[in-house]
Amino acid sequence: MSKETVKIYHNPRCSKSRNTLAILEEKGINFEVIEYLNTPLDQKKLKSLCKKLNITPETLIRKGEAIFKENYAGKTFSDSGWIDLMVKHPILIERPIVENGAKAAIGRPPENILAVLD
């Protein structure tokens, strides 16, 4: 495992996020909880997470959220435009994300994070 602290970008109201947190606890992993709705991520961090996840910023958007449906559905943006949306509206960030050094995984399903814990 990486010597860096494992981080979970967490929304306590999300069951998948809570279940992912429970996996980290059950495994006895030292981790840092970042409640991204209270501590918003900046462009640099979101770009880094997308790279570690090996996905485009658009893929990290929760398109089922009301704010997305009401304001952005059907629109196209550049990668930096999608990142700007997530900075402005952190609720649009897919969750939970577990980051471990150079690797990251989205906990959907929560077991997905096991791949980044070795």
Backbone as CSV, one residue per row, in Angstrom:
resi,resn,N_x,N_y,N_z,CA_x,CA_y,CA_z,C_x,C_y,C_z
1,MET,0.848,-1.178,0.000,0.000,0.000,0.000,0.889,1.235,0.000
2,SER,0.406,2.289,-0.582,1.116,3.559,-0.641,1.366,4.109,0.757
3,LYS,2.445,4.857,0.891,2.734,5.487,2.175,1.886,6.741,2.374
4,GLU,1.281,7.219,1.304,0.393,8.373,1.424,-0.892,7.937,2.125
5,THR,-1.539,8.906,2.751,-2.802,8.617,3.415,-3.884,8.344,2.373
6,VAL,-4.636,7.293,2.603,-5.799,7.010,1.766,-6.837,8.081,2.076
7,LYS,-7.490,8.588,1.046,-8.517,9.615,1.219,-9.824,9.108,0.643
8,ILE,-10.907,9.433,1.339,-12.233,9.151,0.801,-12.960,10.478,0.680
9,TYR,-13.412,10.750,-0.534,-14.235,11.935,-0.799,-15.660,11.466,-0.578
10,HIS,-16.237,11.955,0.499,-17.398,11.330,1.131,-18.573,12.288,1.251
11,ASN,-19.767,11.718,1.055,-21.016,12.421,1.341,-21.771,11.526,2.323
12,PRO,-21.857,11.954,3.598,-22.480,11.091,4.607,-23.947,10.765,4.335
13,ARG,-24.608,11.510,3.455,-26.020,11.225,3.139,-26.166,10.138,2.081
14,CYS,-25.055,9.710,1.492,-25.076,8.719,0.407,-24.783,7.323,0.964
15,SER,-25.675,6.367,0.709,-25.479,5.012,1.240,-24.235,4.349,0.658
16,LYS,-23.955,4.551,-0.623,-22.745,3.965,-1.222,-21.503,4.535,-0.553
17,SER,-21.543,5.804,-0.241,-20.408,6.450,0.417,-20.231,5.891,1.832
18,ARG,-21.328,5.730,2.556,-21.253,5.162,3.907,-20.748,3.721,3.868
19,ASN,-21.212,2.940,2.878,-20.769,1.552,2.749,-19.285,1.472,2.404
20,THR,-18.819,2.397,1.582,-17.401,2.436,1.222,-16.565,2.786,2.443
21,LEU,-17.021,3.727,3.215,-16.342,4.108,4.458,-16.246,2.895,5.392
22,ALA,-17.309,2.119,5.467,-17.327,0.926,6.319,-16.280,-0.097,5.865
23,ILE,-16.095,-0.245,4.544,-15.075,-1.171,4.037,-13.692,-0.720,4.507
24,LEU,-13.412,0.575,4.407,-12.112,1.079,4.857,-11.912,0.795,6.347
25,GLU,-12.965,1.013,7.129,-12.877,0.757,8.573,-12.669,-0.728,8.862
26,GLU,-13.420,-1.588,8.171,-13.303,-3.034,8.376,-11.907,-3.541,8.029
27,LYS,-11.293,-2.933,7.028,-9.953,-3.350,6.593,-8.865,-2.776,7.504
28,GLY,-9.235,-1.905,8.438,-8.255,-1.317,9.343,-7.322,-0.336,8.666
29,ILE,-7.798,0.294,7.612,-6.972,1.226,6.837,-7.017,2.608,7.483
30,ASN,-5.857,3.227,7.578,-5.814,4.627,8.019,-6.241,5.482,6.844
31,PHE,-7.213,6.331,7.074,-7.711,7.148,5.972,-8.170,8.500,6.484
32,GLU,-8.260,9.413,5.540,-8.746,10.762,5.811,-10.090,10.919,5.114
33,VAL,-11.072,11.431,5.839,-12.394,11.675,5.262,-12.448,13.132,4.807
34,ILE,-12.804,13.331,3.549,-12.995,14.673,3.021,-14.457,14.780,2.603
35,GLU,-15.220,15.530,3.384,-16.622,15.759,3.026,-16.627,16.882,1.996
36,TYR,-16.609,16.479,0.728,-16.390,17.427,-0.364,-17.501,18.471,-0.513
37,LEU,-18.670,18.226,0.092,-19.715,19.256,0.048,-19.378,20.393,1.011
38,ASN,-18.650,20.073,2.091,-18.228,21.094,3.062,-16.856,21.658,2.742
39,THR,-16.021,20.867,2.094,-14.675,21.279,1.704,-14.551,21.049,0.200
40,PRO,-15.067,21.982,-0.599,-15.109,21.777,-2.055,-13.722,21.546,-2.662
41,LEU,-13.704,20.731,-3.691,-12.481,20.437,-4.415,-12.238,21.518,-5.464
42,ASP,-10.969,21.829,-5.695,-10.652,22.829,-6.710,-10.376,22.156,-8.060
43,GLN,-10.160,22.980,-9.087,-9.941,22.460,-10.434,-8.759,21.495,-10.478
44,LYS,-7.676,21.864,-9.802,-6.470,21.036,-9.830,-6.744,19.652,-9.246
45,LYS,-7.431,19.577,-8.124,-7.726,18.286,-7.485,-8.669,17.457,-8.352
46,LEU,-9.699,18.080,-8.916,-10.634,17.337,-9.763,-9.937,16.801,-11.014
47,LYS,-9.067,17.603,-11.602,-8.318,17.154,-12.781,-7.426,15.968,-12.404
48,SER,-6.765,16.052,-11.257,-5.908,14.974,-10.774,-6.715,13.697,-10.525
49,LEU,-7.879,13.834,-9.890,-8.717,12.658,-9.634,-9.175,12.008,-10.935
50,CYS,-9.570,12.813,-11.909,-9.997,12.254,-13.199,-8.858,11.463,-13.840
51,LYS,-7.652,12.005,-13.752,-6.492,11.312,-14.322,-6.266,9.975,-13.595
52,LYS,-6.327,9.994,-12.254,-6.126,8.769,-11.477,-7.236,7.756,-11.731
53,LEU,-8.449,8.244,-11.967,-9.585,7.375,-12.252,-9.585,6.899,-13.706
54,ASN,-8.780,7.574,-14.530,-8.714,7.298,-15.967,-10.072,7.505,-16.640
55,ILE,-10.705,8.627,-16.283,-11.995,8.989,-16.877,-11.971,10.459,-17.276
56,THR,-12.913,10.843,-18.121,-13.060,12.250,-18.480,-13.837,12.964,-17.371
57,PRO,-13.663,14.253,-17.248,-14.442,14.991,-16.248,-15.954,14.804,-16.420
58,GLU,-16.432,14.728,-17.650,-17.872,14.542,-17.860,-18.360,13.243,-17.220
59,THR,-17.530,12.209,-17.232,-17.889,10.915,-16.654,-18.069,11.012,-15.140
60,LEU,-17.425,11.990,-14.511,-17.500,12.147,-13.060,-18.744,12.931,-12.620
61,ILE,-19.521,13.400,-13.592,-20.723,14.194,-13.301,-21.908,13.285,-12.984
62,ARG,-22.620,13.632,-11.922,-23.868,12.944,-11.570,-25.012,13.617,-12.336
63,LYS,-25.371,13.047,-13.459,-26.358,13.677,-14.338,-27.793,13.494,-13.866
64,GLY,-28.002,12.701,-12.828,-29.342,12.520,-12.283,-29.724,13.574,-11.255
65,GLU,-28.766,14.390,-10.841,-29.049,15.434,-9.851,-29.959,16.505,-10.447
66,ALA,-30.870,17.006,-9.633,-31.831,18.023,-10.087,-31.127,19.236,-10.679
67,ILE,-30.068,19.702,-10.038,-29.383,20.899,-10.535,-28.827,20.673,-11.938
68,PHE,-28.413,19.440,-12.215,-27.918,19.129,-13.557,-29.080,19.115,-14.549
69,LYS,-30.134,18.368,-14.212,-31.278,18.240,-15.115,-31.889,19.599,-15.447
70,GLU,-31.985,20.469,-14.442,-32.643,21.769,-14.624,-31.777,22.792,-15.357
71,ASN,-30.455,22.662,-15.268,-29.594,23.716,-15.806,-28.621,23.291,-16.902
72,TYR,-28.254,22.010,-16.940,-27.158,21.629,-17.832,-27.444,20.456,-18.751
73,ALA,-28.563,19.777,-18.575,-28.887,18.610,-19.404,-28.871,18.992,-20.879
74,GLY,-28.239,18.150,-21.681,-28.198,18.371,-23.122,-27.110,19.340,-23.568
75,LYS,-26.412,19.936,-22.634,-25.344,20.878,-22.983,-24.015,20.145,-23.047
76,THR,-23.113,20.693,-23.826,-21.770,20.119,-23.904,-20.769,21.152,-23.423
77,PHE,-19.726,20.649,-22.796,-18.681,21.506,-22.255,-17.330,20.881,-22.568
78,SER,-16.298,21.695,-22.500,-14.931,21.182,-22.581,-14.629,20.476,-21.261
79,ASP,-13.510,19.758,-21.195,-13.127,19.122,-19.934,-13.040,20.156,-18.817
80,SER,-12.434,21.296,-19.101,-12.315,22.320,-18.051,-13.684,22.894,-17.688
81,GLY,-14.604,22.930,-18.644,-15.965,23.386,-18.360,-16.701,22.443,-17.415
82,TRP,-16.536,21.122,-17.640,-17.149,20.135,-16.730,-16.549,20.275,-15.332
83,ILE,-15.238,20.467,-15.268,-14.584,20.631,-13.968,-15.104,21.890,-13.280
84,ASP,-15.253,22.963,-14.030,-15.804,24.201,-13.445,-17.196,23.974,-12.859
85,LEU,-18.013,23.157,-13.541,-19.353,22.838,-13.013,-19.260,22.117,-11.675
86,MET,-18.306,21.185,-11.560,-18.163,20.437,-10.308,-17.626,21.327,-9.184
87,VAL,-16.789,22.288,-9.537,-16.301,23.232,-8.528,-17.464,24.099,-8.045
88,LYS,-18.279,24.545,-8.979,-19.419,25.406,-8.644,-20.517,24.636,-7.906
89,HIS,-20.740,23.387,-8.301,-21.806,22.550,-7.730,-21.218,21.201,-7.319
90,PRO,-20.571,21.117,-6.149,-19.936,19.857,-5.747,-20.898,18.668,-5.669
91,ILE,-22.181,18.911,-5.526,-23.164,17.826,-5.476,-23.137,17.013,-6.777
92,LEU,-22.598,17.600,-7.847,-22.533,16.916,-9.136,-21.394,15.910,-9.228
93,ILE,-20.505,15.871,-8.240,-19.376,14.949,-8.278,-19.840,13.548,-7.882
94,GLU,-19.519,12.579,-8.739,-19.834,11.180,-8.423,-19.124,10.802,-7.131
95,ARG,-19.774,9.957,-6.337,-19.219,9.606,-5.039,-19.555,8.165,-4.710
96,PRO,-18.794,7.654,-3.777,-17.585,8.188,-3.150,-16.369,7.906,-4.027
97,ILE,-15.323,8.654,-3.813,-14.051,8.409,-4.487,-13.029,8.082,-3.397
98,VAL,-12.296,7.011,-3.608,-11.193,6.673,-2.707,-9.906,6.870,-3.496
99,GLU,-9.001,7.642,-2.908,-7.722,7.954,-3.533,-6.604,7.365,-2.681
100,ASN,-5.708,6.650,-3.339,-4.573,6.040,-2.650,-3.334,6.266,-3.511
101,GLY,-2.577,7.301,-3.198,-1.377,7.611,-3.980,-1.740,7.940,-5.412
102,ALA,-1.188,7.168,-6.358,-1.414,7.425,-7.781,-2.673,6.751,-8.312
103,LYS,-3.429,6.089,-7.423,-4.619,5.358,-7.852,-5.863,5.929,-7.191
104,ALA,-6.989,5.737,-7.854,-8.275,6.147,-7.290,-9.355,5.247,-7.876
105,ALA,-10.470,5.148,-7.137,-11.614,4.360,-7.599,-12.891,4.990,-7.081
106,ILE,-13.941,4.851,-7.863,-15.273,5.286,-7.445,-15.937,4.084,-6.777
107,GLY,-16.484,4.290,-5.595,-17.103,3.213,-4.836,-18.517,2.907,-5.279
108,ARG,-18.702,2.595,-6.528,-19.991,2.194,-7.085,-19.781,0.960,-7.935
109,PRO,-19.921,-0.220,-7.406,-20.281,-0.546,-6.026,-19.085,-0.318,-5.089
110,PRO,-19.362,-0.270,-3.786,-18.302,0.013,-2.823,-17.081,-0.897,-2.951
111,GLU,-17.273,-2.144,-3.357,-16.161,-3.096,-3.498,-15.145,-2.675,-4.553
112,ASN,-15.529,-1.744,-5.441,-14.586,-1.253,-6.456,-13.313,-0.694,-5.844
113,ILE,-13.416,-0.177,-4.625,-12.247,0.471,-4.024,-11.160,-0.516,-3.635
114,LEU,-11.501,-1.788,-3.512,-10.510,-2.795,-3.105,-9.319,-2.822,-4.057
115,ALA,-9.553,-2.516,-5.334,-8.488,-2.538,-6.338,-7.406,-1.492,-6.085
116,VAL,-7.722,-0.426,-5.365,-6.712,0.629,-5.134,-6.118,0.564,-3.739
117,LEU,-6.460,-0.462,-2.982,-5.959,-0.563,-1.619,-4.718,-1.429,-1.476
118,ASP,-4.267,-2.128,-2.564,-3.058,-2.948,-2.417,-1.823,-2.094,-2.528
